[in-house]
Amino acid sequence: MGCRYCMVACPFYVPTFEYEEAFDPIIQKCTFCKSRLDKGQLPGCVEHCTMDALTFGRRKDLINIARKRIAEAPDKYLDYVYGEHDAGGTAWMVIMPKPKGMAQCSPNNAVEAGPAMKKVGLDTHLGTQPMGELTYGALGTVPMIISFWPVIFGGAYGMTKRREAIAKANKEKAVAEERQKTIDAAVACIEKEQGKEAAEKARAAMTAALEAQDSASEHGGEDK
């Protein structure tokens, strides 16, 4: 979409916008080099890391490797695997060096490990609730809202057309009543001056003339 809200919301700064693309920029994120994985190769960063700081594999195996490294060098690593439980568990996990002078933290204690995490730039406010659960309620209402839009707009359109129809009918009724009053007044004058027979003829002539006028107006509107 290009709105870049995902960049703002992601606590790991993973989504990246193609600022160098002027005409068709997109948001991208790491896919662990899927094209390489399909060929049975390691992700490029893992294969070419000269310090062997990156390890790729199944999540449960990586957790075991991390725990083993921490157990073998408790003075070197903090007893906390960032990403094992943070944000409900992540695909990227980090073991952190234990700062000098800092006591070893209790296993999986995010509060005690917080200062070390901040020192290496890791977010310490994630909690253990999966990110999907935080947005489930809002995103779950989207299909319902989308399904209701046609009903809402359809109802509004129907109400508008009904008001227009009522207004038109009331207008036609008022015009017809005024016409009838005019005809009745003219017929009364003719009857008074020329008699009842002349008055009835005049009524028939006026009614026919008005009907012809209405018919001409309707046909003229259809032609337009």
C-alpha positions as CSV (number, residue, x, y, z in Angstrom):
1,M,0.0,0.0,0.0
2,G,2.9,2.4,0.7
3,C,1.4,4.0,3.8
4,R,4.5,2.9,5.8
5,Y,2.4,2.4,9.0
6,C,4.0,-1.1,9.3
7,M,7.4,0.6,9.5
8,V,6.3,2.8,12.4
9,A,4.5,-0.1,14.2
10,C,7.2,-2.8,13.9
11,P,9.3,-2.8,17.1
12,F,12.1,-4.6,15.2
13,Y,12.4,-2.1,12.3
14,V,12.1,-4.9,9.8
15,P,9.9,-3.5,7.0
16,T,11.9,-1.2,4.8
17,F,10.7,1.4,2.2
18,E,12.4,1.6,-1.2
19,Y,13.3,5.3,-1.0
20,E,15.5,5.0,-4.0
21,E,12.6,4.0,-6.2
22,A,10.9,7.1,-7.4
23,F,8.0,5.7,-9.5
24,D,7.1,2.3,-7.9
25,P,8.4,2.0,-4.4
26,I,7.3,-0.9,-2.2
27,I,7.7,-2.1,1.4
28,Q,10.0,-5.0,1.8
29,K,11.2,-7.2,4.6
30,C,13.6,-10.1,5.2
31,T,12.3,-13.4,3.8
32,F,15.5,-15.3,4.9
33,C,16.5,-15.3,1.2
34,K,13.6,-17.6,0.1
35,S,15.1,-18.1,-3.3
36,R,18.3,-19.5,-1.7
37,L,16.3,-21.6,0.7
38,D,14.4,-23.1,-2.2
39,K,17.8,-24.3,-3.5
40,G,18.8,-25.8,-0.2
41,Q,21.2,-22.9,0.6
42,L,21.5,-20.8,3.7
43,P,20.4,-17.2,3.8
44,G,23.0,-14.9,2.4
45,C,23.7,-13.1,5.7
46,V,24.3,-16.4,7.5
47,E,26.6,-17.9,4.9
48,H,28.7,-14.8,4.5
49,C,29.0,-13.7,8.2
50,T,32.7,-13.7,8.9
51,M,32.2,-13.8,12.7
52,D,29.8,-16.8,12.6
53,A,27.4,-14.6,14.7
54,L,24.3,-15.9,12.8
55,T,22.8,-19.3,13.0
56,F,19.9,-20.5,10.9
57,G,17.6,-23.5,11.5
58,R,14.4,-24.7,13.1
59,R,13.3,-22.5,16.0
60,K,13.4,-25.2,18.6
61,D,16.9,-26.2,17.5
62,L,18.0,-22.6,17.7
63,I,16.7,-22.2,21.2
64,N,18.6,-25.4,22.3
65,I,21.8,-24.0,20.7
66,A,21.3,-20.6,22.5
67,R,20.7,-22.3,25.8
68,K,23.8,-24.5,25.4
69,R,26.0,-21.5,24.6
70,I,24.7,-19.7,27.7
71,A,25.3,-22.7,29.9
72,E,28.8,-23.2,28.5
73,A,29.8,-19.5,29.0
74,P,27.6,-18.0,31.8
75,D,30.1,-15.2,32.3
76,K,30.0,-14.3,28.6
77,Y,26.3,-14.4,27.9
78,L,23.2,-13.1,29.7
79,D,20.8,-15.9,30.7
80,Y,18.1,-14.6,28.5
81,V,17.1,-15.5,24.9
82,Y,15.5,-12.4,23.4
83,G,12.7,-13.5,21.1
84,E,12.0,-16.8,22.8
85,H,8.9,-15.4,24.6
86,D,9.0,-11.7,23.6
87,A,6.0,-10.7,21.5
88,G,4.8,-14.2,21.8
89,G,7.9,-15.6,20.2
90,T,9.8,-14.4,17.2
91,A,11.6,-15.9,14.2
92,W,14.8,-13.9,15.0
93,M,16.3,-14.5,18.4
94,V,19.3,-12.9,20.1
95,I,21.6,-13.8,23.0
96,M,23.3,-10.9,24.6
97,P,26.8,-10.4,26.1
98,K,26.7,-9.9,29.8
99,P,27.9,-6.4,30.7
100,K,31.0,-6.3,32.9
101,G,30.1,-5.9,36.6
102,M,26.5,-7.0,36.0
103,A,25.2,-10.0,38.0
104,Q,23.8,-12.9,36.0
105,C,20.0,-12.5,35.6
106,S,17.4,-15.1,36.5
107,P,16.5,-17.4,33.6
108,N,14.0,-15.7,31.2
109,N,13.7,-12.6,33.5
110,A,13.0,-9.7,31.1
111,V,13.0,-7.2,33.9
112,E,16.6,-8.1,35.1
113,A,17.8,-8.4,31.5
114,G,16.2,-5.1,30.5
115,P,19.3,-2.9,31.0
116,A,21.4,-5.2,28.8
117,M,18.7,-5.3,26.1
118,K,18.5,-1.5,26.0
119,K,22.3,-1.3,25.7
120,V,22.2,-3.3,22.5
121,G,19.2,-1.5,21.1
122,L,16.5,-4.1,21.7
123,D,12.9,-3.2,22.6
124,T,12.1,-4.0,26.2
125,H,8.3,-3.2,26.1
126,L,7.0,-6.0,24.0
127,G,5.6,-8.3,26.7
128,T,4.8,-11.9,25.9
129,Q,1.5,-11.5,24.1
130,P,1.6,-12.4,20.4
131,M,1.3,-9.3,18.1
132,G,-1.6,-11.0,16.2
133,E,-3.7,-11.0,19.4
134,L,-3.3,-7.3,19.8
135,T,-4.7,-6.6,16.4
136,Y,-7.2,-9.4,16.1
137,G,-10.1,-7.5,17.5
138,A,-9.7,-4.5,15.2
139,L,-8.9,-6.6,12.1
140,G,-11.8,-9.0,12.9
141,T,-14.3,-6.2,12.5
142,V,-13.1,-5.3,9.0
143,P,-15.1,-8.0,7.1
144,M,-18.2,-7.0,9.1
145,I,-17.7,-3.3,8.3
146,I,-17.2,-4.1,4.7
147,S,-20.3,-6.2,4.6
148,F,-22.4,-3.5,6.2
149,W,-21.3,-0.7,3.9
150,P,-23.6,-1.8,1.0
151,V,-26.5,-2.1,3.5
152,I,-25.8,1.4,5.0
153,F,-25.4,3.1,1.6
154,G,-28.3,1.1,0.1
155,G,-30.5,2.1,3.0
156,A,-29.5,5.8,2.7
157,Y,-30.1,5.7,-1.1
158,G,-33.5,4.1,-0.5
159,M,-34.5,6.6,2.1
160,T,-33.4,9.5,-0.2
161,K,-35.4,8.2,-3.1
162,R,-38.4,7.6,-0.9
163,R,-38.3,11.2,0.3
164,E,-38.0,12.4,-3.2
165,A,-41.0,10.3,-4.3
166,I,-43.1,11.6,-1.4
167,A,-42.1,15.1,-2.1
168,K,-43.0,14.7,-5.8
169,A,-46.3,13.1,-4.9
170,N,-47.2,15.9,-2.5
171,K,-46.2,18.4,-5.1
172,E,-48.4,16.8,-7.8
173,K,-51.2,16.5,-5.4
174,A,-50.9,20.2,-4.5
175,V,-50.8,21.2,-8.2
176,A,-53.8,19.1,-9.0
177,E,-55.8,20.6,-6.1
178,E,-54.9,24.1,-7.2
179,R,-55.9,23.3,-10.8
180,Q,-59.2,21.9,-9.6
181,K,-59.9,25.0,-7.5
182,T,-59.1,27.2,-10.5
183,I,-61.4,25.1,-12.8
184,D,-64.2,25.1,-10.1
185,A,-64.0,28.9,-9.7
186,A,-64.1,29.5,-13.5
187,V,-67.0,27.0,-14.0
188,A,-68.9,28.7,-11.2
189,C,-68.5,32.1,-12.9
190,I,-69.6,30.7,-16.3
191,E,-72.6,28.9,-14.7
192,K,-73.6,32.1,-13.0
193,E,-73.4,34.1,-16.3
194,Q,-74.3,31.5,-19.0
195,G,-76.0,28.7,-17.2
196,K,-75.2,25.1,-16.1
197,E,-74.8,23.6,-19.6
198,A,-72.2,26.1,-20.7
199,A,-70.4,25.7,-17.4
200,E,-70.1,21.9,-17.9
201,K,-68.9,22.3,-21.4
202,A,-66.3,24.8,-20.2
203,R,-65.2,22.3,-17.4
204,A,-64.7,19.5,-20.0
205,A,-62.8,21.8,-22.3
206,M,-60.5,23.1,-19.6
207,T,-59.9,19.5,-18.2
208,A,-59.0,18.2,-21.7
209,A,-56.6,21.1,-22.4
210,L,-54.8,20.6,-19.1
211,E,-54.5,16.8,-19.8
212,A,-53.1,17.5,-23.3
213,Q,-50.6,19.9,-21.7
214,D,-49.5,17.3,-19.2
215,S,-49.2,14.7,-21.9
216,A,-47.1,17.0,-24.0
217,S,-44.8,17.8,-21.1
218,E,-44.3,14.1,-20.3
219,H,-43.4,13.3,-23.9
220,G,-41.1,16.3,-24.1
221,G,-39.2,15.1,-21.0
222,E,-38.8,11.6,-22.4
223,D,-37.4,13.0,-25.7
224,K,-34.8,14.9,-23.7
